[in-house]
Amino acid sequence: MAFTDESDVFGSVHEDGINLVVRHLMRQRPSLFNYATTTFAARPDLFCRPIDAAPAVLKAQNPLFTEQEPLPVFGAPFPLGIDFCVQVTDARVDFSPQDIDLPRELGELPPQSFAFRTSACAGISCPPKEVIDEFLPWVERELLAQQELAVGRVEEGRAAQRSTARLPGAGRASATFGAAERSALATKPGLALEPVRGEGRPRDTVILPTRQLQCFCLDVFAVGRFEWGSVPGSEQAWLKPRLDGLEIVDLGPQPLEDSLECYVTTVLRLGILPQLMVPMERLVLDITEVMEEQGLKLGKQVRLEPSSAPADVPHNPAVEDDMLKVFAKLTVSGGA
């Protein structure tokens, strides 16, 4: 049976075309797939995987990553941060029949389904013991000053005995990790301290010196499909993407993997995918109205709308032959 035997218009997109567009987007807009702290602007060698950007991106000096706040050191008496990065290194869609190897937990790709595989890497700058030992006296001094303030024992002349440099917004007389402290630590081998400024921060954040990252990479697989269904409060049909399974490969221990998979699955099913459902009316093209906007009158009401499944075609959209296929029909009625 030809594609248009039971429909007037047929369209399709091959999985290779989608994957080519995704790879092109990753090279043209790397900042959508790479996230890191500001340190990486001067130290791109720290990334877990080199960023493959198009020459035009480099020539235009467009951002290679989206800047993120450093990971906070919770409990520190002044703002301390740790560098990190998260990178999506590969993404690929596979329409039925199956071409990619799925984890055994997901089984074989069912008919009329699609699979999605993404590879991601993340890294964190774990400071070595000698770095922590250099910072510890400043932390202890600040804690002591805060305790003294809490009981009202602020010694006169403390500001003259310490560096007068204060962290921005520090509206109290206490020990501060300012210019003098940074200068003292900066003389230590391998240490380079720079404040990170940002809106909403009461004080500068000192990032612990980064020498290298501890990186790990994961592969995430998902299996899904499309279906037509109703939505409470609406009389029309809706096209909905559905998630049938998700697997994070080689993450341990097993309870940790199960917990993360449960959380990601819940976010996708209840938070992200419902926002992608499309009502039938958005898929209907009123050709008469479009032509009238161009100053042309057809004299008939002509609309292009999806073919119904299974009345007109078995599946619409159809996920088969490594393609996503859509079928539509023209309806013509009385006068415009």
DAFEN-V846754 format. One line per field, one symbol per residue. psi: psi as a letter, one per 20 degrees, with the letter a starting at -180 (. if undefined). A space follows every 10 residues. Layout:
psi=???
//
This chain:
psi=pqhjhjqhpp qqpqhhgghg gghghhhhmh iiipprrhhi himiiiqhpq pnqqhhgghi kqpirppqqq pqnpiqiqoq qpqrqppoiq ppqoqprphq oqqhhibqor qkrqqppqpq qqqqooprhh ghhhhghhgh ggggghhghh jkmoqpjhhh hrpipqppjn lqnrpqnbgg gghghhiqpi poppqoqqqi phrqpopppp grqoqqqqpp qqparqqprr ppipirqqpp pqphqqpppl prrghgghgg gggggggghi gghhiiqpqh hiiponhggg hhhjjpphiq opqoqqqqpj ggqgqoqpnr kkqoqqpqqp pprbq.
//
